[in-house]
Amino acid sequence: MQDVVLALLAKEPSHGYDLRMRLAAALGPLGESLNAGQVYVTLTRLEKAGLVLQEREDAPVRGPRRKVYALTPAGRERIAAWMAEDVGPRADVAEFHLKLVAAAESGLADPLALVRARRQELMRGLAEAQRAALAHDANSEAGLLLEGVALRLQADLRWLEACARTWSARAPRGNGGGDA
């Protein structure tokens, strides 16, 4: 969650409540379980690590002055590195979705480029799983496991096709989205 919060702060400084609302909106029904305390604990950890700094609002329209968090140069470096790294073979769908949302909001990466890179990772994994499956009896425990791995990868690839369609529709004309 730390990297997602940093990426959301890359767009503009924000207070914890706003960050929580943006995360909840990005996750839809899955965000309903997002505890407000998680965001504030994450912000405290990021501040202790020197990745964000905290200030008070200048003149709130109403209510008390709130804490506003902004990225430090070290925070900007970390988020740029996170956007550039592969998510890994066992990445969670929600985690990758948040990376796409954060990329689009922050402008630090092209969501379509992230989708293309993830697709390449999954295609490599699928090819490996299929090669391994050919080396095992389909009715063995190992064969059953390899079939499950291949089916999971195929499902993730179909989901990425949906991601590519959605982000292509959001991309400005001439962005060069290409196919995912």
Contact map, one row per residue, 1 for C-alpha under 8 A:
111110000000000000000000000000000000000001000000000000000000000000000000000000000000000000000000000000000000000000000000000000000000000000000000000000000000000000000000000000000000
111111000000000000000000000000000000000001100100000000000000000000000000000000000000000000000000000000000000000000000000000000000000000000000000000000000000000000000000000000000000
111111100000000000000000000000000000000000000000000000000000000000000000000001100100000000000000000000000000000000000000000000000000000000000000000000000000000000000000000000000000
111111110000000000000000000000000000000000000000000000000000000000000000000000000000000000000000011001000000000000000000000000000000000000000000000000000000000000000000000000000000
111111111000000000100000000000000000001001100000000000000000000000000000000000000000000000000000000000000000000000000000000000000000000000000000000000000000000000000000000000000000
011111111100000000000000000000000000000000000000001100000000000000000010001100100000000000000000000000000000000000000000000000000000000000000000000000000000000000000000000000000000
001111111110000000000000000000000000000000000000000000000000000000000000000000100000000000000000000001101100000000000000000000000000000000000000000000000000000000000000000000000000
000111111111000000100000000000000000000000000000000000000000000000000000000000000000000000000000000001001100000000000000000000000000000000000000000000000000000000000000000000000000
000011111111110000000000000000000000000000000000000000000000000000001110000000000000000000000000000000000100000000000000000000000000000000000000000000000000000000000000000000000000
000001111111100000000000000000000000000000000000000000000000000000000110000100000000000000000000000000000100000000000000000000000000000000000000000000000000000000000000000000000000
000000111111100000000000000000000000000000000000000000000000000000000000000000000000000000000000000000001110000000000000000000000000000000000000000000000000000000000000000000000000
000000011111110000000000000000000000000000000000000000000000000000000100000000000000000000000000000000000000000000000000000000000000000000000000000000000000000000000000000000000000
000000001111111000000000000000000000000000000000000000000000000000011110000000000000000000000000000000000000000000000000000000000000000000000000000000000000000000000000000000000000
000000001001111101100000000000000000000000000000000000000000000000011100000000000000000000000000000000000000000000000000000000000000000000000000000000000000000000000000000000000000
000000000000111111100000000000000000000000000000000000000000000001111000000000000000000000000000000000000000000000000000000000000000000000000000000000000000000000000000000000000000
000000000000011111110000000000000000001100100000000000000000000000111000000000000000000000000000000000000000000000000000000000000000000000000000000000000000000000000000000000000000
000000000000001111111000000000000001000000000000000000000000000000000000000000000000000000000000000000000000000000000000000000000000000000000000000000000000000000000000000000000000
000000000000011111111100000000000000000000000000000000000000000000000000000000000000000000000000000000000000000000000000000000000000000000000000000000000000000000000000000000000000
000010010000011111111110000000000000001000000000000000000000000000000000000000000000000000000000000000000000000000000000000000000000000000000000000000000000000000000000000000000000
000000000000000111111111000000000101001000000000000000000000000000000000000000000000000000000000000000000000000000000000000000000000000000000000000000000000000000000000000000000000
000000000000000011111111100000000000000000000000000000000000000000000000000000000000000000000000000000000000000000000000000000000000000000000000000000000000000000000000000000000000
000000000000000001111111110000000000000000000000000000000000000000000000000000000000000000000000000000000000000000000000000000000000000000000000000000000000000000000000000000000000
000000000000000000111111111000100000000000000000000000000000000000000000000000000000000000000000000000000000000000000000000000000000000000000000000000000000000000000000000000000000
000000000000000000011111111111110100000000000000000000000000000000000000000000000000000000000000000000000000000000000000000000000000000000000000000000000000000000000000000000000000
000000000000000000001111111100100000000000000000000000000000000000000000000000000000000000000000000000000000000000000000000000000000000000000000000000000000000000000000000000000000
000000000000000000000111111100100000000000000000000000000000000000000000000000000000000000000000010010000000000000000000000000000000000000000000000000000000000000000000000000000000
000000000000000000000011111111100000000000000000000000000000000000000000000000000000000000000100010000000000000000000000000000000000000000000000000000000000000000000000000000000000
000000000000000000000001111111110000000000000000000000000000000000000000000000000000000000000000000000000000000000000000000000000000000000000000000000000000000000000000000000000000
000000000000000000000001001111110000000000000000000000000000000000000000000000000000000000000000000000000000000000000000000000000000000000000000000000000000000000000000000000000000
000000000000000000000001001111111100000000000000000000000000000000000000000000000000000000000000000000000000000000000000000000000000000000000000000000000000000000000000000000000000
000000000000000000000011111111111100000000000000000000000000000000000000000000000000000000000000000000000000000000000000000000000000000000000000000000000000000000000000000000000000
000000000000000000000001000111111100000000000000000000000000000000000000000000000000000000000000000000000000000000000000000000000000000000000000000000000000000000000000000000000000
000000000000000000000000000001111110000000000000000000000000000000000000000000000000000000000000000000000000000000000000000000000000000000000000000000000000000000000000000000000000
000000000000000000010001000001111111010000000000000000000000000000000000000000000000000000000000000000000000000000000000000000000000000000000000000000000000000000000000000000000000
000000000000000000000000000000001111111000000000000000000000000000000000000000000000000000000000000000000000000000000000000000000000000000000000000000000000000000000000000000000000
000000000000000010010000000000000111111100000000000000000000000000000000000000000000000000000000000000000000000000000000000000000000000000000000000000000000000000000000000000000000
000000000000000000000000000000000011111110000000000000000000000000000000000000000000000000000000000000000000000000000000000000000000000000000000000000000000000000000000000000000000
000000000000000000000000000000000111111111000000000000000000000000000000000000000000000000000000000000000000000000000000000000000000000000000000000000000000000000000000000000000000
000010000000000100110000000000000011111111100000000000000000000000000000000000000000000000000000000000000000000000000000000000000000000000000000000000000000000000000000000000000000
000000000000000100000000000000000001111111110000000000000000000000000000000000000000000000000000000000000000000000000000000000000000000000000000000000000000000000000000000000000000
000000000000000000000000000000000000111111111000000000000000000000000000000000000000000000000000000000000000000000000000000000000000000000000000000000000000000000000000000000000000
110010000000000000000000000000000000011111111100000000000000000000000000000000000000000000000000000000000000000000000000000000000000000000000000000000000000000000000000000000000000
010010000000000100000000000000000000001111111110000100000000000000001000000000000000000000000000000000000000000000000000000000000000000000000000000000000000000000000000000000000000
000000000000000000000000000000000000000111111111000000000000000000000000000000000000000000000000000000000000000000000000000000000000000000000000000000000000000000000000000000000000
000000000000000000000000000000000000000011111111100000000000000000000000000000000000000000000000000000000000000000000000000000000000000000000000000000000000000000000000000000000000
010000000000000000000000000000000000000001111111111100000000000000000000000000000000000000000000000000000000000000000000000000000000000000000000000000000000000000000000000000000000
000000000000000000000000000000000000000000111111111111000000000000000000000000000000000000000000000000000000000000000000000000000000000000000000000000000000000000000000000000000000
000000000000000000000000000000000000000000011111111000000000000000000000000000000000000000000000000000000000000000000000000000000000000000000000000000000000000000000000000000000000
000000000000000000000000000000000000000000001111111100000000000000000000000000000000000000000000000000000000000000000000000000000000000000000000000000000000000000000000000000000000
000000000000000000000000000000000000000000000111111110000000000000000001011000000000000000000000000000000000000000000000000000000000000000000000000000000000000000000000000000000000
000001000000000000000000000000000000000000000111111110000000000000000011111100000000000000000000000000000000000000000000000000000000000000000000000000000000000000000000000000000000
000001000000000000000000000000000000000000100110111111000000000000001111001000000000000000000000000000000000000000000000000000000000000000000000000000000000000000000000000000000000
000000000000000000000000000000000000000000000010011111100000000000001111000000000000000000000000000000000000000000000000000000000000000000000000000000000000000000000000000000000000
000000000000000000000000000000000000000000000010000111110000000000111100000000000000000000000000000000000000000000000000000000000000000000000000000000000000000000000000000000000000
000000000000000000000000000000000000000000000000000011111000000000111000000000000000000000000000000000000000000000000000000000000000000000000000000000000000000000000000000000000000
000000000000000000000000000000000000000000000000000001111100000011110000000000000000000000000000000000000000000000000000000000000000000000000000000000000000000000000000000000000000
000000000000000000000000000000000000000000000000000000111111000011110000000000000000000000000000000000000000000000000000000000000000000000000000000000000000000000000000000000000000
000000000000000000000000000000000000000000000000000000011111000010000000000000000000000000000000000000000000000000000000000000000000000000000000000000000000000000000000000000000000
000000000000000000000000000000000000000000000000000000001111100010000000000000000000000000000000000000000000000000000000000000000000000000000000000000000000000000000000000000000000
000000000000000000000000000000000000000000000000000000001111111111000000000000000000000000000000000000000000000000000000000000000000000000000000000000000000000000000000000000000000
000000000000000000000000000000000000000000000000000000000011111000000000000000000000000000000000000000000000000000000000000000000000000000000000000000000000000000000000000000000000
000000000000000000000000000000000000000000000000000000000001111100000000000000000000000000000000000000000000000000000000000000000000000000000000000000000000000000000000000000000000
000000000000000000000000000000000000000000000000000000000001111110000000000000000000000000000000000000000000000000000000000000000000000000000000000000000000000000000000000000000000
000000000000000000000000000000000000000000000000000000000001011111000000000000000000000000000000000000000000000000000000000000000000000000000000000000000000000000000000000000000000
000000000000000000000000000000000000000000000000000000011111001111100000000000000000000000000000000000000000000000000000000000000000000000000000000000000000000000000000000000000000
000000000000001000000000000000000000000000000000000000011001000111110000000000000000000000000000000000000000000000000000000000000000000000000000000000000000000000000000000000000000
000000000000001100000000000000000000000000000000000001111000000011111000000000000000000000000000000000000000000000000000000000000000000000000000000000000000000000000000000000000000
000000000000111100000000000000000000000000000000000001111000000001111100000000000000000000000000000000000000000000000000000000000000000000000000000000000000000000000000000000000000
000000001000111100000000000000000000000000100000000111100000000000111110000000000000000000000000000000000000000000000000000000000000000000000000000000000000000000000000000000000000
000000001101110000000000000000000000000000000000000111000000000000011111000000000000000000000000000000000000000000000000000000000000000000000000000000000000000000000000000000000000
000001001100100000000000000000000000000000000000001110000000000000001111111100000000000000000000000000000000000000000000000000000000000000000000000000000000000000000000000000000000
000000000000000000000000000000000000000000000000011110000000000000000111111100000000000000000000000000000000000000000000000000000000000000000000000000000000000000000000000000000000
000000000000000000000000000000000000000000000000001000000000000000000011111110000000000000000000000000000000000000000000000000000000000000000000000000000000000000000000000000000000
000000000000000000000000000000000000000000000000011000000000000000000011111111000000000000000000000000000000000000000000000000000000000000000000000000000000000000000000000000000000
000001000000000000000000000000000000000000000000011100000000000000000011111111100000000000000000000000000000000000000000000000000000000000000000000000000000000000000000000000000000
000001000100000000000000000000000000000000000000001000000000000000000011111111110000000000000000000000000000000000000000000000000000000000000000000000000000000000000000000000000000
000000000000000000000000000000000000000000000000000000000000000000000000111111111000000000000000000000000000000000000000000000000000000000000000000000000000000000000000000000000000
001000000000000000000000000000000000000000000000000000000000000000000000011111111100000000000000000000000000000000000000000000000000000000000000000000000000000000000000000000000000
001001100000000000000000000000000000000000000000000000000000000000000000001111111110000000000000000000000000000000000000000000000000000000000000000000000000000000000000000000000000
000000000000000000000000000000000000000000000000000000000000000000000000000111111111000000000000000000000001000000000000000000000000000000000000000000000000000000000000000000000000
000000000000000000000000000000000000000000000000000000000000000000000000000011111111100000000000000000000000000000000000000000000000000000000000000000000000000000000000000000000000
001000000000000000000000000000000000000000000000000000000000000000000000000001111111100000000000000000000000000000000000000000000000000000000000000000000000000000000000000000000000
000000000000000000000000000000000000000000000000000000000000000000000000000000111111100000000000001000100001100000000000000000000000000000000000000000000000000000000000000000000000
000000000000000000000000000000000000000000000000000000000000000000000000000000011111110000000000000000000000100000000000000000000000000000000000000000000000000000000000000000000000
000000000000000000000000000000000000000000000000000000000000000000000000000000001111111000000000000000000000000000000000000000000000000000000000000000000000000000000000000000000000
000000000000000000000000000000000000000000000000000000000000000000000000000000000001111100000000000000000000000000001100000000000000000000000000000000000000000000000000000000000000
000000000000000000000000000000000000000000000000000000000000000000000000000000000000111111100001000000000000000000000100000000000000000000000000000000000000000000000000000000000000
000000000000000000000000000000000000000000000000000000000000000000000000000000000000011111100000000000000000000000000000100000000000000000000000000000000000000000000000000000000000
000000000000000000000000000000000000000000000000000000000000000000000000000000000000001111100000000000000000000000000000110010000000000000000000000000000000000000000000000000000000
000000000000000000000000000000000000000000000000000000000000000000000000000000000000001111110000000000000000000000000000000000000000000000000000000000000000000000000000000000000000
000000000000000000000000000000000000000000000000000000000000000000000000000000000000001111111011000000000000000000000000000000000000000000000000000000000000000000000000000000000000
000000000000000000000000000000000000000000000000000000000000000000000000000000000000000001111111000000000000000000000000000000000000000000000000000000000000000000000000000000000000
000000000000000000000000000000000000000000000000000000000000000000000000000000000000000000111111100000000000000000000000000000000000000000000000000000000001000000000000000000000000
000000000000000000000000001000000000000000000000000000000000000000000000000000000000000000011111110000000000000000000000000000000000000000000000000000000000000000000000000000000000
000000000000000000000000000000000000000000000000000000000000000000000000000000000000000000111111111000000000000000000000000000000000000000000000000000000000000000000000000000000000
000000000000000000000000000000000000000000000000000000000000000000000000000000000000001000111111111100000000000000000000000000000000000000000000000000000000000000000000000000000000
000000000000000000000000000000000000000000000000000000000000000000000000000000000000000000001111111110000000000000000000000000000000000000000000000000000000000000000000000000000000
000100000000000000000000011000000000000000000000000000000000000000000000000000000000000000000111111111000000000000000000000000000000000000000000000000000000000000000000000000000000
000100000000000000000000000000000000000000000000000000000000000000000000000000000010000000000011111111100000000000000000000000000000000000000000000000000000000000000000000000000000
000000000000000000000000000000000000000000000000000000000000000000000000000000000000000000000001111111110000001001000000000000000000000000000000000000000000000000000000000000000000
000000000000000000000000010000000000000000000000000000000000000000000000000000000000000000000000111111111000001000000000000000000000000000000000000000000000000000000000000000000000
000100110000000000000000000000000000000000000000000000000000000000000000000000000000000000000000011111111100000000000000000000000000000000000000000000000000000000000000000000000000
000000100000000000000000000000000000000000000000000000000000000000000000000000000010000000000000001111111111111000000000000000000000000000000000000000000000000000000000000000000000
000000000000000000000000000000000000000000000000000000000000000000000000000000000000000000000000000111111111111000000000000000000000000000000000000000000000000000000000000000000000
000000110010000000000000000000000000000000000000000000000000000000000000000000000000000000000000000011111110000000000000000000000000000000000000000000000000000000000000000000000000
000000111110000000000000000000000000000000000000000000000000000000000000000000000000000000000000000001111111100000000000000000000000000000000000000000000000000000000000000000000000
000000000010000000000000000000000000000000000000000000000000000000000000000000000000000000000000000000111111110000000000000000000000000000000000000000000000000000000000000000000000
000000000000000000000000000000000000000000000000000000000000000000000000000000010010000000000000000000110111110000000000000000000000000000000000000000000000000000000000000000000000
000000000000000000000000000000000000000000000000000000000000000000000000000000000011000000000000000000110111111011000000000000000000000000000000000000000000000000000000000000000000
000000000000000000000000000000000000000000000000000000000000000000000000000000000000000000000000000000110011111111000000000000000000000000000000000000000000000000000000000000000000
000000000000000000000000000000000000000000000000000000000000000000000000000000000000000000000000000110110000111111100000000000000000000000000000000000000000000000000010000000000000
000000000000000000000000000000000000000000000000000000000000000000000000000000000000000000000000000000000000011111110000000000000000000000000000000000000000000000010011000000001101
000000000000000000000000000000000000000000000000000000000000000000000000000000000000000000000000000000000000111111111000000000000000000000000000000000000000000000000000000000001001
000000000000000000000000000000000000000000000000000000000000000000000000000000000000000000000000000100000000111111111100000000000000000000000000000000000000000000000000000000000000
000000000000000000000000000000000000000000000000000000000000000000000000000000000000000000000000000000000000001111111110000000000000000000000000000000000000000100110000000000000001
000000000000000000000000000000000000000000000000000000000000000000000000000000000000000000000000000000000000000111111111000000000000000000000000000000000000000000000000000000000011
000000000000000000000000000000000000000000000000000000000000000000000000000000000000010000000000000000000000000011111111100000000000000000000000000000000000000000000000000000000000
000000000000000000000000000000000000000000000000000000000000000000000000000000000000011000000000000000000000000001111111110000000000000000000000000000000000000000000000000000000000
000000000000000000000000000000000000000000000000000000000000000000000000000000000000000000000000000000000000000000111111111000000000000000000000000000000000100100000000000000000001
000000000000000000000000000000000000000000000000000000000000000000000000000000000000000000000000000000000000000000011111111100000000000000000000000000000000000000000000000000000000
000000000000000000000000000000000000000000000000000000000000000000000000000000000000000110000000000000000000000000001111111110000000000000000000000000000000000000000000000000000000
000000000000000000000000000000000000000000000000000000000000000000000000000000000000000010000000000000000000000000000111111111000000000000000000000000001001100000000000000000000000
000000000000000000000000000000000000000000000000000000000000000000000000000000000000000000000000000000000000000000000011111111100000000000000000000000001000100000000000000000000000
000000000000000000000000000000000000000000000000000000000000000000000000000000000000000000000000000000000000000000000001111111110000000000000000000000000000000000000000000000000000
000000000000000000000000000000000000000000000000000000000000000000000000000000000000000010000000000000000000000000000000111111111000000000000000000000001000000000000000000000000000
000000000000000000000000000000000000000000000000000000000000000000000000000000000000000000000000000000000000000000000000011111111100000000000000000011001100000000000000000000000000
000000000000000000000000000000000000000000000000000000000000000000000000000000000000000000000000000000000000000000000000001111111110000000000000000000000000000000000000000000000000
000000000000000000000000000000000000000000000000000000000000000000000000000000000000000000000000000000000000000000000000000111111111000000000000000000000000000000000000000000000000
000000000000000000000000000000000000000000000000000000000000000000000000000000000000000000000000000000000000000000000000000011111111100000000000011011000000000000000000000000000000
000000000000000000000000000000000000000000000000000000000000000000000000000000000000000000000000000000000000000000000000000001111111110000000000010001000000000000000000000000000000
000000000000000000000000000000000000000000000000000000000000000000000000000000000000000000000000000000000000000000000000000000111111111000000000000000000000000000000000000000000000
000000000000000000000000000000000000000000000000000000000000000000000000000000000000000000000000000000000000000000000000000000011111111100000000010000000000000000000000000000000000
000000000000000000000000000000000000000000000000000000000000000000000000000000000000000000000000000000000000000000000000000000001111111111000010011000000000000000000000000000000000
000000000000000000000000000000000000000000000000000000000000000000000000000000000000000000000000000000000000000000000000000000000111111111000000000000000000000000000000000000000000
000000000000000000000000000000000000000000000000000000000000000000000000000000000000000000000000000000000000000000000000000000000011111110000000000000000000000000000000000000000000
000000000000000000000000000000000000000000000000000000000000000000000000000000000000000000000000000000000000000000000000000000000001111111010110000000000000000000000000000000000000
000000000000000000000000000000000000000000000000000000000000000000000000000000000000000000000000000000000000000000000000000000000000111111110110000000000000000000000000000000000000
000000000000000000000000000000000000000000000000000000000000000000000000000000000000000000000000000000000000000000000000000000000000110111110111001000000000000000000000000000000000
000000000000000000000000000000000000000000000000000000000000000000000000000000000000000000000000000000000000000000000000000000000000000011111011000000000000000000000000000000000000
000000000000000000000000000000000000000000000000000000000000000000000000000000000000000000000000000000000000000000000000000000000000000111111111000000000000000000000000000000000000
000000000000000000000000000000000000000000000000000000000000000000000000000000000000000000000000000000000000000000000000000000000000000000111111100000000000000000000000000000000000
000000000000000000000000000000000000000000000000000000000000000000000000000000000000000000000000000000000000000000000000000000000000000111011111110000000000000000000000000000000000
000000000000000000000000000000000000000000000000000000000000000000000000000000000000000000000000000000000000000000000000000000000000100111111111111000000000000000000000000000000000
000000000000000000000000000000000000000000000000000000000000000000000000000000000000000000000000000000000000000000000000000000000000000001111111111100000000000000000000000000000000
000000000000000000000000000000000000000000000000000000000000000000000000000000000000000000000000000000000000000000000000000000000000000000001111111110000000000000000000000000000000
000000000000000000000000000000000000000000000000000000000000000000000000000000000000000000000000000000000000000000000000000000001101100000000111111111000000000000000000000000000000
000000000000000000000000000000000000000000000000000000000000000000000000000000000000000000000000000000000000000000000000000000001000100001000011111111100000000000000000000000000000
000000000000000000000000000000000000000000000000000000000000000000000000000000000000000000000000000000000000000000000000000000000000000000000001111111110000000000000000000000000000
000000000000000000000000000000000000000000000000000000000000000000000000000000000000000000000000000000000000000000000000000001001000000000000000111111111000000000000000000000000000
000000000000000000000000000000000000000000000000000000000000000000000000000000000000000000000000000000000000000000000000000001001100000000000000011111111100000000000000000000000000
000000000000000000000000000000000000000000000000000000000000000000000000000000000000000000000000000000000000000000000000000000000000000000000000001111111110000000000000000000000000
000000000000000000000000000000000000000000000000000000000000000000000000000000000000000000000000000000000000000000000000000000000000000000000000000111111111000000000000000000000000
000000000000000000000000000000000000000000000000000000000000000000000000000000000000000000000000000000000000000000000000011011000000000000000000000011111111100000000000000000000000
000000000000000000000000000000000000000000000000000000000000000000000000000000000000000000000000000000000000000000000000000001000000000000000000000001111111110000000000000000000000
000000000000000000000000000000000000000000000000000000000000000000000000000000000000000000000000000000000000000000000000000000000000000000000000000000111111111000000000000000000000
000000000000000000000000000000000000000000000000000000000000000000000000000000000000000000001000000000000000000000000000010000000000000000000000000000011111111100000000000000000000
000000000000000000000000000000000000000000000000000000000000000000000000000000000000000000000000000000000000000000000010011000000000000000000000000000001111111110000000000000000000
000000000000000000000000000000000000000000000000000000000000000000000000000000000000000000000000000000000000000000000000000000000000000000000000000000000111111111000000000000000000
000000000000000000000000000000000000000000000000000000000000000000000000000000000000000000000000000000000000000000000000000000000000000000000000000000000011111111100000000000000000
000000000000000000000000000000000000000000000000000000000000000000000000000000000000000000000000000000000000000000100010000000000000000000000000000000000001111111110000000000000001
000000000000000000000000000000000000000000000000000000000000000000000000000000000000000000000000000000000000000000000000000000000000000000000000000000000000111111111000000000000001
000000000000000000000000000000000000000000000000000000000000000000000000000000000000000000000000000000000000000000000000000000000000000000000000000000000000011111111100000000000000
000000000000000000000000000000000000000000000000000000000000000000000000000000000000000000000000000000000000000000100000000000000000000000000000000000000000001111111110000000000000
000000000000000000000000000000000000000000000000000000000000000000000000000000000000000000000000000000000000000100100000000000000000000000000000000000000000000111111111000000000011
000000000000000000000000000000000000000000000000000000000000000000000000000000000000000000000000000000000000000000000000000000000000000000000000000000000000000011111111100000000000
000000000000000000000000000000000000000000000000000000000000000000000000000000000000000000000000000000000000000000000000000000000000000000000000000000000000000001111111110000000000
000000000000000000000000000000000000000000000000000000000000000000000000000000000000000000000000000000000000001100000000000000000000000000000000000000000000000000111111111000000000
000000000000000000000000000000000000000000000000000000000000000000000000000000000000000000000000000000000000000100000000000000000000000000000000000000000000000000011111111000001000
000000000000000000000000000000000000000000000000000000000000000000000000000000000000000000000000000000000000000000000000000000000000000000000000000000000000000000001111111000000000
000000000000000000000000000000000000000000000000000000000000000000000000000000000000000000000000000000000000000000000000000000000000000000000000000000000000000000000111111100000000
000000000000000000000000000000000000000000000000000000000000000000000000000000000000000000000000000000000000000000000000000000000000000000000000000000000000000000000011111110101000
000000000000000000000000000000000000000000000000000000000000000000000000000000000000000000000000000000000000000000000000000000000000000000000000000000000000000000000000011111100000
000000000000000000000000000000000000000000000000000000000000000000000000000000000000000000000000000000000000000000000000000000000000000000000000000000000000000000000000001111110000
000000000000000000000000000000000000000000000000000000000000000000000000000000000000000000000000000000000000000000000000000000000000000000000000000000000000000000000000000111110000
000000000000000000000000000000000000000000000000000000000000000000000000000000000000000000000000000000000000000000000000000000000000000000000000000000000000000000000000001111111000
000000000000000000000000000000000000000000000000000000000000000000000000000000000000000000000000000000000000000000000000000000000000000000000000000000000000000000000000000011111100
000000000000000000000000000000000000000000000000000000000000000000000000000000000000000000000000000000000000000110000000000000000000000000000000000000000000000000000001001000111110
000000000000000000000000000000000000000000000000000000000000000000000000000000000000000000000000000000000000000100000000000000000000000000000000000000000000000000000000000000011111
000000000000000000000000000000000000000000000000000000000000000000000000000000000000000000000000000000000000000000010000000000000000000000000000000000000000000000010000000000001111
000000000000000000000000000000000000000000000000000000000000000000000000000000000000000000000000000000000000000110110010000000000000000000000000000000000000000110010000000000000111
